Amino acid sequence: MNQAEAGRLAGLYAVTPDWPDTARLLAVTEAILAGGCRLLQYRHKTATDGLRLEQALALRALTRRHGTRLIVNDDVELALRVAAEGAHLGGEDGDLAAARQRLGPERLLGASCYQSLATARQARAAGADYVAFGSFFPSPTKPRAGRAELALLAEARRTIDAPLAAIGGINLDNAAPLVSAGADLLAVISALYDAPDPRAAAEGFNRMILKGTMA
C-alpha cells in the first residue's frame, strides 16, 4: 500500500475475540462498526479452518456494508481468499517480506513488534505498513504478555515513519495517554466486545481519539 494510504491509518482498531458463535460475533461487530469503527481485525486463534473461513466471509460482507477495512490476523491466504484489505502477522506467523510479496502493493500489512523498536524497524524494512506495540496494560486476552511503556511509543513516533498501533488492555479510562504519546491506532478487544453497549463504547473511543489528536 502506498505511503499516503498507510498514513491515513488512524483511530479505533477493533480486534475480534475467540468466539465460536458466529451470529453473536456478527451482532456485536455490527454494533461496533455502527459506532464508527473503520478498521477491524479478524483474530480467532482457536477456530477450525472451516469456522475461520465462515467467520471471515461473514465479516467481509459486514465490513463492506459499513465501509470498514478488514484485516486478517496471521493468515495471508485467508485474507486473500475473502478479499480482505490486508493481513497482520505476529512474530511467529510467517515471513513479512514473503507476506508483502503475496499481498501485493494494494493491501495492508501489519506487524506485531511487542516491546521492540528494532523489530519495528525490521518490519518496516520488510514492507509492513503499520507496526503494533504492546501490551501496554494487563490484558485478559494475553495475561502473560510482556509490558510496553509509553516511552516506547514516543520514541517510535520520533524514529519510525509509519502508523503506530497500541494494544493490550486498552479501555476508555487508560487510552488517552497512548494517543498523547503517539499512537495512531488503538487496538481494542475486551473493552468493545465485552462492553454493555458496544456501539456506545466505539463512539466513546472515537470521541476520545479525536479529542487527543486535536489537543
C-alpha positions in Angstrom: 0.0 0.0 0.0 1.3 3.4 -0.9 2.6 5.7 1.9 -0.2 8.1 1.6 -2.8 5.4 2.1 -0.9 3.9 5.1 -0.5 7.3 6.5 -4.3 7.7 6.8 -4.5 4.7 9.2 -5.7 6.2 12.5 -8.5 5.7 15.0 -10.1 2.8 16.6 -8.9 -0.7 15.5 -11.4 -3.3 16.7 -10.0 -6.9 17.1 -12.4 -9.8 17.4 -12.4 -12.2 20.3 -12.2 -16.0 20.1 -16.0 -16.5 19.9 -17.2 -19.7 18.2 -20.8 -18.3 17.9 -20.7 -16.5 14.5 -24.2 -14.9 15.0 -23.0 -13.4 18.3 -19.8 -12.2 16.7 -21.5 -10.6 13.8 -24.2 -8.9 16.0 -21.6 -7.3 18.3 -19.3 -6.4 15.5 -22.1 -4.7 13.6 -22.8 -2.5 16.7 -19.1 -1.6 16.9 -18.9 -0.7 13.2 -22.1 1.3 13.6 -20.3 3.2 16.3 -17.8 4.5 13.7 -15.0 1.9 13.7 -13.4 1.8 10.3 -10.7 -0.8 10.8 -11.4 -4.4 12.0 -9.1 -7.3 12.6 -10.4 -10.8 12.4 -8.5 -12.8 15.0 -9.5 -16.2 16.2 -6.7 -18.4 17.5 -8.7 -21.4 18.4 -11.1 -21.8 15.4 -11.0 -24.6 12.9 -10.1 -23.7 9.3 -13.8 -24.1 8.4 -15.0 -21.8 11.1 -12.3 -19.2 10.3 -13.4 -19.1 6.7 -17.1 -18.9 7.7 -16.5 -16.0 10.1 -14.1 -14.2 7.8 -16.5 -14.3 4.9 -19.3 -13.1 7.1 -17.2 -10.3 8.5 -16.1 -9.3 5.0 -19.8 -8.8 4.0 -20.4 -6.8 7.1 -17.4 -4.6 6.7 -18.3 -3.8 3.1 -21.7 -2.6 4.2 -20.1 -0.3 6.8 -17.2 0.9 4.7 -14.7 -0.7 7.1 -11.4 -2.2 6.2 -10.9 -5.9 7.2 -7.5 -7.2 8.3 -7.0 -10.9 8.9 -4.7 -12.0 11.7 -1.8 -14.4 11.0 -3.2 -15.9 7.7 -2.3 -14.2 4.4 -4.0 -16.8 2.3 -7.3 -16.4 4.2 -7.0 -12.6 3.8 -6.7 -13.1 0.0 -9.4 -15.7 -0.1 -12.0 -13.4 1.4 -10.7 -10.3 -0.3 -9.8 -8.6 2.9 -7.9 -5.3 2.8 -4.9 -6.8 4.5 -3.2 -9.1 7.0 -1.5 -8.8 10.3 1.4 -11.0 11.4 2.9 -11.7 14.8 6.4 -12.7 15.4 5.7 -16.4 14.8 3.1 -16.0 12.0 5.4 -16.1 8.9 7.9 -14.0 7.0 6.8 -10.4 6.5 8.7 -9.9 3.2 7.0 -13.0 1.8 3.7 -11.8 3.0 4.3 -8.4 1.4 5.0 -10.0 -1.9 2.0 -12.3 -1.7 -0.4 -9.5 -0.7 0.8 -7.1 -3.4 1.2 -3.4 -3.0 -2.5 -2.5 -2.6 -3.3 -4.5 0.6 -2.2 -3.5 4.1 0.3 -5.5 6.1 0.7 -5.0 9.8 3.3 -6.4 12.2 3.3 -7.1 15.9 6.5 -5.7 17.4 5.8 -6.2 21.1 8.3 -4.0 23.0 11.0 -3.7 20.4 11.9 -0.7 18.2 14.4 -2.9 16.4 11.7 -5.3 15.4 9.6 -2.4 14.2 12.3 -1.1 12.0 12.9 -4.6 10.6 9.2 -4.9 9.9 9.1 -1.6 8.1 12.1 -2.7 6.0 10.3 -5.9 5.1 7.2 -3.9 3.9 4.9 -3.6 6.9 2.5 -0.6 6.5 2.0 -0.2 10.3 3.6 -1.6 13.4 2.0 -2.6 16.7 3.4 -2.4 20.2 2.1 -3.8 23.5 0.9 -4.9 25.9 0.5 -1.5 27.5 -1.8 -2.7 30.2 -2.8 -6.1 31.7 -4.7 -7.9 29.0 -7.3 -10.6 29.6 -6.6 -11.9 26.1 -2.8 -12.3 26.7 -2.4 -12.2 30.5 1.3 -13.2 30.4 2.3 -10.7 27.6 5.3 -8.5 28.2 4.6 -4.9 29.1 5.4 -2.0 26.9 6.0 1.5 28.2 4.7 4.9 26.9 8.2 6.0 26.3 8.4 3.3 23.6 5.6 4.9 21.7 7.2 8.3 22.0 10.5 7.0 20.6 8.8 5.2 17.8 6.9 8.3 16.9 10.2 10.1 16.5 12.1 7.4 14.6 9.6 5.3 12.6 7.8 6.6 9.6 4.7 4.5 9.8 1.4 4.5 11.7 1.7 3.1 15.2 -0.8 0.8 16.8 -1.1 0.2 20.6 -2.6 -2.9 22.0 -3.1 -4.7 25.3 -5.8 -4.0 28.0 -6.8 -0.7 26.4 -10.1 0.9 27.7 -11.7 4.3 27.8 -10.0 5.1 31.2 -6.4 4.4 30.1 -6.3 5.1 26.4 -5.8 8.9 26.3 -2.1 8.8 27.3 -1.4 6.3 24.4 -2.8 8.8 21.9 -0.8 11.6 23.5 2.4 9.5 23.3 2.0 8.9 19.6 -0.4 6.0 19.0 -2.3 6.4 15.7 -4.4 3.2 16.2 -5.9 1.8 19.4 -6.4 -1.9 19.0 -9.1 -3.0 21.4 -10.8 -6.3 22.1 -12.5 -6.7 25.5 -13.4 -3.0 26.1 -15.5 -3.3 22.9 -16.7 -6.8 22.7 -17.5 -7.2 26.4 -19.0 -3.7 26.8 -22.6 -3.5 27.9 -23.2 -1.3 24.8 -20.6 -2.0 22.2 -21.8 0.8 19.9 -21.5 3.4 22.7 -18.1 2.1 23.6 -16.9 2.5 20.0 -18.3 6.0 19.8 -16.6 6.8 23.1 -13.2 5.7 21.8 -13.7 7.7 18.6 -14.5 10.9 20.6 -11.5 10.4 22.8 -9.1 9.7 19.9 -10.4 12.8 18.0 -10.0 14.9 21.1 -6.5 13.6 21.6 -5.4 14.3 18.1 -6.7 17.8 18.2 -5.1 18.6 21.6 
